[in-house]
Amino acid sequence: MEHNPGPIEEMSFPRPPVKNAMASSMEDSIKMARLNSNEDDLMVGHMMSLTHPDNPQNWPLHRKLYVSAVAFAAGFVVAFGATVYTAGISGVITDFDVSTTTAILGLSLYLFGIAFAPIITPHLSEAFGRSTVYLVSITIFSLFTLGAAYSQSFASLGVCRFFAGMTGGPCLVLIEGTFADVWSADATNTYYAFLSLSSYVGAGAGPLIGGFVFAYMSSWRWTQYTTLILALAAFLFGCGMPETYPRQIVTRRAKKYDLPPPKLMEAGSGSTVPQMCKVTLLTPLEMIFLEPVVAMVTLYLGFNFAIIFSFFIAVPAVLEGVYGFSIQQVGLAFSAAIVGALLATASSVIIDRLTFPRLMKKSPDGKVALEYRLYPAMIGGFAITVSLFWIGWTASPTIRWPSPVLGTLLYVWGNQSVLILPKRETTLILAEQTSQSSLIPYIFDAYPPRGTLSALTAVASVRLALAAFLPLVILQMFARLTGAWALSTFGFISLLLLPIPFVLFKWGATLRARSKHGFERDGMRGAGVGTDAGKVEGGGGNEMQMQMQMQIGRGGGGVGQGVGEGQGRRNEGRGDV
């Protein structure tokens, strides 16, 4: 009798014969489950059925924690490597007989290198998987860091710092995608809060640890050796990291059991070189200038990121010049940045707890508009403006040092509140559970998958490029305008940018509706992101587009930062720097 396969069977892998169906061992049972899993299980929700034994979300807790710790360690080391260099700048000036501005290039070139990571990482992750990219990235990063430590000319140092940043950058990009692979939405608040701190804590720890290293070893080269030691430790720690990217798990599974290649949908980052260039290079450039939402977010976050990295140059100059701090004391002052990042996470959770239940009660359909996720940015923006004036006018011999240091804490708190914070499960147009997220998570869900990837690439790369530029001129600004007026200038600029979250809150939905990269033009108006069961919430759009949304996954989260995506978008191989 002829058998007509149903919809699920039509998408199935060809299955090899399984002889021992009653295998008693757990290993054989799992192997049979893998062999008999069908593609339909792999193409919904998180792209793998929640009952599939290979789904990273079904791993034991200790395995999830290990993967998360590896991702955190890799991101921490790369962020640490950026700022630890600043502790030894005076040694670089002496050794190579260069100006202060030239010596600062060691920081700027590193950041310029990281700026390329959001462009290249999606394609690397799609081709090789996350675990491979982590290990190769940290290995090559270590080699260039070693080259920087042994440099006998500043030109050599600059080249090595640039490539160290570029090759280490993927670790910052992938961290949130790794988290999204492993943790389900109900764990997002706790674990995403932890992971999102890796770049902030790493950057804050750089001058803190570097100050003591430089003081006791009397050589800037030891700032690079310290980074190298941490990188090697992260590599050894991550050697046992399993693959978490579902598309790679599916592909490797087929090869392992000699099955035909899985019928995966086209990667959001593109499958050909022209497509790749368009998604992560040409379209981002277009969106910066022609997409109002992306332009405003890029401008605001780029300014804030540039300020925070200029602090790694300006704060030591102020504390040493005005208060006579030693390099170790300057390093300890940067603990305020770490505290500010921690407080930003805590306060954001409080904002969520206070606002979300009330919004849900007021909503007739139990959904909250996407724009309500901008609350932290609206509040954090005021902290940024106030802190710039506070630091500028209290960094004086007549006022004790805790005042400008506390101002720095306030700035970091506001900066991270505006940038990116934990979020719960969301849909694209309406957030079923709005969260203590902000501008970057807002971009996550403002566009269809491929538009999101392009938008986040634009935001992340420009943000890092501006962060690389401002440290080069910050000391000249202090010298010509005085510290008070230089920071006041930034304060006035931040005051002009302060309305951006409010503008998006008021008119963001209208701007998104008019976008040629938005859901309406993509034929997906009202479409949501798939839940764990693969259900797509919302309506409209054709079957292929809805299926793509199910493949892309669920909303969830660069350095790059981040550049992190929602659960599915991050599955396209990106994170946030």
C-alpha positions as CSV (number, residue, x, y, z in Angstrom):
1,M,0.0,0.0,0.0
2,E,1.4,3.4,-1.0
3,H,2.1,5.7,1.8
4,N,1.6,9.4,1.4
5,P,3.9,11.3,3.8
6,G,2.4,14.0,5.9
7,P,3.9,17.5,6.2
8,I,6.4,16.5,8.9
9,E,7.6,13.4,7.1
10,E,8.2,15.4,3.9
11,M,10.7,17.6,5.8
12,S,12.4,14.6,7.5
13,F,16.0,13.5,7.1
14,P,16.4,10.1,5.4
15,R,16.9,7.8,8.4
16,P,19.4,5.0,8.5
17,P,18.2,1.7,9.8
18,V,18.3,1.4,13.5
19,K,18.8,-2.2,14.4
20,N,18.7,-2.2,18.2
21,A,15.5,-0.3,18.9
22,M,15.5,-1.5,22.5
23,A,19.0,-0.4,23.4
24,S,19.3,-0.4,27.1
25,S,22.2,2.1,27.5
26,M,21.5,5.8,27.7
27,E,24.1,6.5,25.1
28,D,22.4,4.2,22.6
29,S,19.0,5.7,23.4
30,I,20.3,9.2,22.8
31,K,22.0,8.1,19.6
32,M,18.8,6.6,18.3
33,A,16.9,9.8,19.2
34,R,19.3,11.8,17.2
35,L,19.1,9.5,14.2
36,N,15.4,9.5,14.2
37,S,14.9,13.2,14.8
38,N,13.2,14.8,11.8
39,E,14.0,18.2,10.3
40,D,10.6,19.6,11.4
41,D,11.9,19.3,14.9
42,L,14.9,21.3,14.0
43,M,13.2,24.1,12.1
44,V,10.8,25.5,14.7
45,G,11.3,27.9,17.6
46,H,14.9,27.7,18.5
47,M,15.4,25.6,15.4
48,M,15.6,22.5,17.5
49,S,12.8,20.8,19.3
50,L,12.8,21.4,23.0
51,T,12.8,17.6,23.4
52,H,15.7,17.0,21.0
53,P,18.7,15.5,22.9
54,D,21.1,17.8,21.0
55,N,19.3,21.0,21.9
56,P,21.7,23.1,24.0
57,Q,18.8,24.1,26.2
58,N,18.4,20.5,27.3
59,W,21.9,20.2,28.5
60,P,22.6,19.7,32.2
61,L,23.0,22.8,34.3
62,H,26.7,22.4,34.8
63,R,27.2,22.2,31.0
64,K,25.2,25.4,30.5
65,L,27.2,27.2,33.2
66,Y,30.4,26.0,31.7
67,V,29.6,27.3,28.2
68,S,28.4,30.6,29.7
69,A,31.6,31.0,31.7
70,V,33.7,30.3,28.7
71,A,31.8,33.0,26.7
72,F,32.2,35.4,29.6
73,A,35.9,34.7,30.0
74,A,36.6,35.3,26.3
75,G,34.7,38.5,26.2
76,F,36.3,39.7,29.4
77,V,39.8,39.1,28.1
78,V,39.3,41.0,24.9
79,A,37.7,44.0,26.7
80,F,40.5,43.8,29.3
81,G,43.1,43.9,26.6
82,A,41.7,47.2,25.3
83,T,42.0,49.2,28.4
84,V,44.9,47.5,30.3
85,Y,47.2,49.2,27.7
86,T,46.3,52.6,29.1
87,A,48.0,51.9,32.4
88,G,51.3,51.6,30.6
89,I,51.1,54.6,28.2
90,S,53.8,56.5,30.0
91,G,56.1,53.6,29.5
92,V,55.3,53.5,25.8
93,I,56.1,57.2,25.5
94,T,59.5,56.6,27.1
95,D,60.5,53.5,25.2
96,F,59.6,54.7,21.7
97,D,60.1,58.4,22.2
98,V,56.6,59.3,20.9
99,S,54.1,61.9,21.9
100,T,51.2,61.1,24.2
101,T,48.7,61.3,21.3
102,T,50.7,58.8,19.3
103,A,51.0,56.5,22.3
104,I,47.2,56.6,22.7
105,L,47.0,55.1,19.2
106,G,47.6,51.8,20.9
107,L,44.2,52.0,22.4
108,S,42.5,53.5,19.3
109,L,43.9,51.0,16.8
110,Y,42.7,48.2,19.0
111,L,39.2,49.6,19.0
112,F,39.3,50.2,15.3
113,G,40.2,46.5,14.9
114,I,37.2,45.4,17.0
115,A,35.0,47.6,14.8
116,F,35.4,45.1,12.0
117,A,34.2,42.2,14.2
118,P,30.5,42.9,13.7
119,I,31.0,42.8,9.9
120,I,32.9,39.5,9.7
121,T,31.7,37.5,12.7
122,P,28.2,36.5,11.3
123,H,29.8,34.9,8.3
124,L,32.5,33.1,10.3
125,S,30.0,31.8,12.8
126,E,27.7,30.6,10.0
127,A,30.5,28.7,8.3
128,F,32.4,27.3,11.3
129,G,30.1,27.5,14.3
130,R,30.6,29.4,17.6
131,S,33.0,27.1,19.5
132,T,35.5,27.1,16.7
133,V,35.4,30.8,16.2
134,Y,35.9,31.3,20.0
135,L,39.0,29.1,20.1
136,V,40.6,30.3,16.8
137,S,39.8,33.9,17.7
138,I,41.4,33.8,21.2
139,T,44.4,31.9,19.7
140,I,45.2,34.5,17.0
141,F,44.4,37.3,19.5
142,S,47.0,35.8,21.8
143,L,49.7,35.7,19.1
144,F,49.1,39.4,18.2
145,T,49.2,40.3,21.9
146,L,52.5,38.5,22.2
147,G,53.7,40.4,19.1
148,A,52.7,43.7,20.8
149,A,54.6,42.7,23.9
150,Y,57.8,42.1,21.9
151,S,57.5,45.1,19.6
152,Q,60.7,47.0,19.1
153,S,59.0,49.9,17.3
154,F,55.8,51.8,17.8
155,A,54.8,50.9,14.2
156,S,55.0,47.2,15.1
157,L,53.1,47.8,18.3
158,G,50.3,49.6,16.5
159,V,49.9,46.9,13.8
160,C,49.8,44.2,16.5
161,R,47.3,46.1,18.6
162,F,45.0,46.6,15.6
163,F,45.0,42.9,14.6
164,A,44.7,41.8,18.2
165,G,41.5,43.9,18.4
166,M,40.2,42.6,15.0
167,T,40.9,38.9,15.8
168,G,39.7,39.1,19.4
169,G,36.5,41.1,18.5
170,P,34.4,38.0,17.6
171,C,34.5,36.9,21.2
172,L,32.7,40.1,22.2
173,V,30.2,39.7,19.3
174,L,29.4,36.1,20.0
175,I,28.8,36.1,23.7
176,E,25.1,37.0,23.7
177,G,24.4,34.6,20.8
178,T,26.0,31.8,22.8
179,F,23.8,32.7,25.8
180,A,20.7,32.7,23.6
181,D,21.6,29.2,22.3
182,V,21.8,27.8,25.8
183,W,19.3,29.5,28.0
184,S,15.6,29.6,27.6
185,A,13.6,32.8,28.0
186,D,12.6,32.2,31.6
187,A,16.3,32.4,32.6
188,T,17.1,35.5,30.6
189,N,16.9,38.1,33.4
190,T,19.4,36.3,35.6
191,Y,22.0,35.0,33.1
192,Y,21.8,37.7,30.5
193,A,22.4,40.3,33.2
194,F,25.6,38.4,34.1
195,L,26.8,38.0,30.5
196,S,26.1,41.6,29.5
197,L,28.6,42.7,32.1
198,S,31.6,41.0,30.5
199,S,32.7,43.9,28.4
200,Y,32.1,46.5,31.1
201,V,33.8,44.5,33.9
202,G,36.6,43.6,31.6
203,A,37.2,47.2,30.5
204,G,37.0,48.4,34.1
205,A,39.4,45.8,35.3
206,G,42.0,46.7,32.7
207,P,43.4,49.9,34.3
208,L,42.7,48.5,37.8
209,I,44.9,45.5,37.3
210,G,47.2,47.2,34.8
211,G,48.0,49.9,37.2
212,F,49.5,47.5,39.8
213,V,51.2,45.4,37.1
214,F,52.9,48.5,35.5
215,A,53.9,49.9,38.9
216,Y,55.5,46.7,40.2
217,M,57.0,45.4,36.9
218,S,58.1,48.9,35.7
219,S,57.4,48.0,32.0
220,W,54.4,48.5,29.8
221,R,55.1,45.2,28.2
222,W,53.8,43.5,31.2
223,T,50.3,44.9,30.5
224,Q,50.5,42.8,27.3
225,Y,51.9,39.8,29.1
226,T,49.1,39.9,31.6
227,T,46.6,40.0,28.8
228,L,48.3,37.1,27.2
229,I,48.3,35.0,30.4
230,L,44.5,35.6,30.8
231,A,43.9,34.8,27.1
232,L,45.8,31.5,27.4
233,A,43.8,30.7,30.6
234,A,40.6,31.5,28.7
235,F,41.7,29.2,25.8
236,L,42.5,26.3,28.0
237,F,39.3,26.8,29.9
238,G,37.3,26.8,26.7
239,C,39.0,23.8,25.0
240,G,36.1,21.6,26.0
241,M,33.4,24.0,24.8
242,P,30.7,22.1,22.8
243,E,29.1,23.7,19.8
244,T,25.9,25.7,20.7
245,Y,24.8,27.1,17.3
246,P,21.8,25.1,16.2
247,R,22.5,25.3,12.5
248,Q,26.0,23.9,13.0
249,I,24.7,21.2,15.4
250,V,22.3,20.1,12.7
251,T,24.9,20.1,10.0
252,R,27.5,18.2,12.1
253,R,24.9,15.7,13.2
254,A,24.1,14.9,9.6
255,K,27.8,14.4,8.8
256,K,28.4,12.3,11.9
257,Y,25.6,9.8,11.1
258,D,26.3,9.9,7.3
259,L,22.9,11.6,6.6
260,P,22.1,14.0,3.7
261,P,22.7,17.7,4.4
262,P,19.8,19.2,6.4
263,K,17.4,21.4,4.5
264,L,18.2,24.6,6.4
265,M,16.8,27.9,5.3
266,E,19.2,30.5,4.0
267,A,21.3,32.2,6.6
268,G,20.2,35.7,7.5
269,S,23.8,36.9,7.0
270,G,23.7,35.7,3.4
271,S,25.0,32.6,1.6
272,T,27.1,34.2,-1.2
273,V,29.8,36.9,-1.1
274,P,27.6,39.6,-2.7
275,Q,24.8,38.8,-0.2
276,M,27.2,38.9,2.7
277,C,28.6,42.3,1.6
278,K,25.1,43.7,1.2
279,V,23.9,42.5,4.6
280,T,26.9,43.5,6.8
281,L,28.5,46.3,4.7
282,L,26.3,48.1,2.1
283,T,22.9,48.0,3.9
284,P,24.4,49.2,7.2
285,L,26.0,52.2,5.4
286,E,22.7,52.9,3.8
287,M,20.7,52.6,7.1
288,I,23.1,55.0,8.9
289,F,22.1,57.8,6.5
290,L,18.6,56.9,5.3
291,E,17.0,55.1,8.2
292,P,15.9,57.6,11.0
293,V,15.7,55.0,13.8
294,V,19.1,53.6,13.0
295,A,20.6,57.0,12.5
296,M,19.4,58.3,15.9
297,V,20.4,55.2,17.8
298,T,23.8,55.1,16.1
299,L,24.4,58.8,16.9
300,Y,23.4,58.5,20.6
301,L,25.2,55.3,21.3
302,G,28.3,56.3,19.3
303,F,28.6,59.5,21.4
304,N,28.2,57.7,24.7
305,F,30.6,55.0,23.8
306,A,33.2,57.5,22.7
307,I,32.9,59.3,26.0
308,I,33.3,56.2,28.1
309,F,36.5,55.2,26.3
310,S,37.9,58.7,26.4
311,F,37.6,58.4,30.2
312,F,40.3,55.8,30.2
313,I,42.6,58.6,29.0
314,A,41.1,61.6,30.8
315,V,40.5,60.1,34.2
316,P,44.2,59.2,34.8
317,A,45.2,62.7,33.6
318,V,42.8,64.4,36.0
319,L,43.5,62.2,39.0
320,E,47.2,62.3,38.6
321,G,47.4,66.0,37.7
322,V,44.8,67.4,40.1
323,Y,45.0,65.0,43.0
324,G,48.5,63.5,42.7
325,F,47.2,59.9,42.4
326,S,49.7,57.1,41.8
327,I,49.1,54.7,38.9
328,Q,47.8,52.1,41.4
329,Q,45.3,54.6,42.9
330,V,44.1,55.6,39.4
331,G,43.5,51.9,38.7
332,L,41.5,51.5,41.9
333,A,39.4,54.5,40.9
334,F,38.1,52.6,37.9
335,S,36.4,50.2,40.2
336,A,33.7,52.9,40.1
337,A,33.0,51.9,36.5
338,I,32.5,48.2,37.5
339,V,30.1,49.3,40.4
340,G,28.2,51.5,38.0
341,A,27.7,48.6,35.5
342,L,26.5,46.4,38.3
343,L,24.1,49.1,39.6
344,A,22.8,49.6,36.1
345,T,21.7,46.0,35.9
346,A,20.1,46.1,39.3
347,S,18.3,49.4,38.8
348,S,17.1,48.2,35.4
349,V,15.5,45.1,37.0
350,I,13.8,47.5,39.5
351,I,12.4,49.6,36.7
352,D,11.0,46.5,35.0
353,R,9.4,45.3,38.2
354,L,7.7,48.7,38.8
355,T,6.5,49.4,35.3
356,F,5.7,46.1,33.6
357,P,2.9,44.8,35.8
358,R,1.1,48.2,35.6
359,L,1.5,48.3,31.8
360,M,0.1,44.8,31.5
361,K,-2.9,45.7,33.6
362,K,-3.6,48.7,31.4
363,S,-3.3,46.7,28.2
364,P,-6.6,45.3,26.9
365,D,-4.9,42.4,25.0
366,G,-2.2,41.7,27.5
367,K,0.6,43.1,25.2
368,V,2.8,46.1,25.7
369,A,4.1,48.2,22.8
370,L,7.8,47.8,21.9
371,E,8.5,51.4,22.6
372,Y,7.9,50.9,26.3
373,R,11.2,49.1,26.4
374,L,12.9,52.5,26.1
375,Y,12.3,53.5,29.7
376,P,15.9,52.7,30.9
377,A,17.3,54.8,28.0
378,M,15.0,57.7,28.9
379,I,16.1,57.6,32.5
380,G,19.8,56.8,31.8
381,G,20.1,59.8,29.4
382,F,19.6,62.2,32.3
383,A,22.3,60.5,34.3
384,I,24.7,60.9,31.4
385,T,24.1,64.6,31.0
386,V,24.2,65.3,34.8
387,S,27.4,63.2,35.3
388,L,29.3,65.1,32.6
389,F,28.7,68.5,34.2
390,W,29.3,66.9,37.6
391,I,32.7,65.5,36.7
392,G,33.8,68.6,34.8
393,W,33.1,71.1,37.6
394,T,34.1,69.1,40.6
395,A,37.5,67.8,39.4
396,S,39.3,70.6,41.2
397,P,41.9,70.8,44.0
398,T,39.2,72.5,46.2
399,I,36.9,69.5,46.0
400,R,37.9,66.1,47.2
401,W,38.5,63.3,44.7
402,P,35.5,61.1,45.6
403,S,33.2,63.6,43.8
404,P,34.5,63.1,40.2
405,V,35.0,59.4,40.8
406,L,31.3,59.1,41.9
407,G,30.4,61.1,38.8
408,T,32.2,58.5,36.7
409,L,30.1,55.8,38.4
410,L,26.9,57.7,37.5
411,Y,28.1,58.1,33.9
412,V,28.7,54.3,33.5
413,W,25.3,53.6,35.1
414,G,23.6,55.9,32.6
415,N,25.6,54.6,29.7
416,Q,24.8,51.0,30.3
417,S,21.1,51.8,30.9
418,V,21.0,53.5,27.5
419,L,22.9,50.8,25.7
420,I,21.8,47.3,26.5
421,L,20.4,45.4,29.5
422,P,18.6,42.2,30.3
423,K,15.3,41.5,28.5
424,R,12.6,38.9,28.6
425,E,10.9,37.1,25.8
426,T,9.5,39.5,23.3
427,T,7.7,39.7,20.0
428,L,8.8,41.9,17.1
429,I,6.0,44.5,17.2
430,L,4.4,43.9,20.5
431,A,6.3,42.8,23.6
432,E,4.3,40.2,25.5
433,Q,6.7,40.7,28.3
434,T,8.4,44.0,28.0
435,S,11.7,44.2,29.7
436,Q,14.4,46.3,31.3
437,S,16.0,46.6,27.9
438,S,16.9,49.7,26.0
439,L,18.2,51.1,22.6
440,I,20.1,48.0,21.4
441,P,17.3,45.5,22.3
442,Y,14.9,48.0,20.7
443,I,16.8,47.7,17.4
444,F,16.6,43.9,17.8
445,D,12.9,43.8,17.3
446,A,12.4,46.9,15.2
447,Y,13.2,45.2,11.9
448,P,12.9,41.8,10.2
449,P,15.8,39.4,10.8
450,R,18.1,40.5,8.0
451,G,17.3,44.2,8.6
452,T,18.2,43.7,12.3
453,L,21.5,42.2,11.4
454,S,22.3,45.2,9.1
455,A,21.1,47.7,11.7
456,L,23.1,46.2,14.6
457,T,26.2,46.0,12.4
458,A,25.9,49.7,11.6
459,V,25.3,50.7,15.2
460,A,28.1,48.6,16.6
461,S,30.8,49.4,14.0
462,V,30.2,53.2,14.2
463,R,30.1,53.1,17.9
464,L,33.5,51.5,18.1
465,A,35.0,53.8,15.5
466,L,33.9,56.8,17.4
467,A,35.2,55.3,20.7
468,A,38.5,54.9,18.9
469,F,38.6,58.5,17.7
470,L,37.7,60.6,20.8
471,P,40.6,59.4,23.0
472,L,43.0,60.8,20.5
473,V,41.8,64.4,21.0
474,I,40.5,64.4,24.6
475,L,43.7,65.6,26.1
476,Q,44.0,68.4,23.6
477,M,40.4,69.4,24.4
478,F,41.3,69.5,28.1
479,A,44.4,71.6,27.4
480,R,42.6,74.1,25.3
481,L,39.2,74.3,26.9
482,T,40.1,73.2,30.5
483,G,38.6,70.0,31.8
484,A,35.5,71.7,33.1
485,W,34.6,73.2,29.7
486,A,35.6,70.2,27.7
487,L,33.3,68.0,29.7
488,S,30.7,70.7,29.6
489,T,30.9,70.7,25.9
490,F,30.1,67.0,26.0
491,G,27.4,67.7,28.5
492,F,25.7,70.1,26.1
493,I,25.9,67.6,23.2
494,S,24.4,65.0,25.4
495,L,21.6,67.4,26.3
496,L,20.9,67.8,22.5
497,L,20.8,64.1,22.1
498,L,18.7,63.5,25.3
499,P,15.4,63.7,23.4
500,I,16.2,60.7,21.1
501,P,14.7,58.0,23.3
502,F,11.6,60.2,23.8
503,V,11.3,60.8,20.1
504,L,11.5,57.0,19.5
505,F,9.0,56.4,22.2
506,K,6.6,58.9,20.6
507,W,7.1,58.3,16.9
508,G,9.2,55.1,16.7
509,A,6.3,52.9,15.5
510,T,5.5,55.4,12.8
511,L,9.1,55.6,11.6
512,R,9.4,51.8,11.6
513,A,6.2,51.5,9.6
514,R,7.6,53.8,6.9
515,S,11.0,52.0,6.7
516,K,11.8,50.1,3.5
517,H,13.6,47.6,5.8
518,G,10.6,47.2,8.1
519,F,8.0,44.5,8.4
520,E,5.4,46.2,6.2
521,R,7.8,46.3,3.2
522,D,8.9,42.8,4.0
523,G,5.4,41.5,4.0
524,M,5.5,40.6,7.6
525,R,3.4,43.2,9.3
526,G,2.3,42.0,12.7
527,A,4.6,39.0,12.6
528,G,6.2,38.0,15.8
529,V,9.1,35.9,16.8
530,G,8.5,32.2,17.4
531,T,8.1,30.9,20.8
532,D,9.8,27.7,22.2
533,A,7.1,25.6,20.5
534,G,7.8,27.3,17.2
535,K,4.6,29.3,17.2
536,V,4.7,32.7,15.5
537,E,2.6,35.3,17.1
538,G,1.0,37.9,15.0
539,G,-0.5,37.8,11.6
540,G,0.2,38.7,8.0
541,G,3.0,37.7,5.7
542,N,3.4,34.7,3.5
543,E,4.2,31.2,4.6
544,M,7.9,31.4,3.7
545,Q,8.4,34.6,5.7
546,M,6.6,33.2,8.6
547,Q,8.7,30.1,8.4
548,M,11.8,32.2,8.3
549,Q,10.7,34.0,11.5
550,M,10.3,30.6,13.2
551,Q,13.8,29.7,12.0
552,I,15.3,32.9,13.3
553,G,13.9,32.2,16.7
554,R,12.8,34.3,19.6
555,G,13.6,37.8,20.7
556,G,16.2,38.0,23.5
557,G,19.3,40.2,23.3
558,G,28.0,44.0,20.2
559,V,30.6,45.2,22.4
560,G,30.4,44.6,20.3
561,Q,28.6,44.6,22.4
562,G,25.4,44.1,21.5
563,V,26.3,43.5,18.8
564,G,23.8,40.8,20.3
565,E,20.7,39.6,18.7
566,G,17.4,38.2,20.0
567,Q,17.5,34.5,20.6
568,G,17.2,33.7,16.9
569,R,18.9,36.7,15.5
570,R,21.9,36.0,17.7
571,N,21.6,32.5,16.2
572,E,22.7,34.2,13.0
573,G,26.1,34.5,14.5
574,R,26.2,38.0,16.1
575,G,26.2,39.5,19.5
576,D,26.7,43.0,20.7
577,V,30.0,44.8,21.3
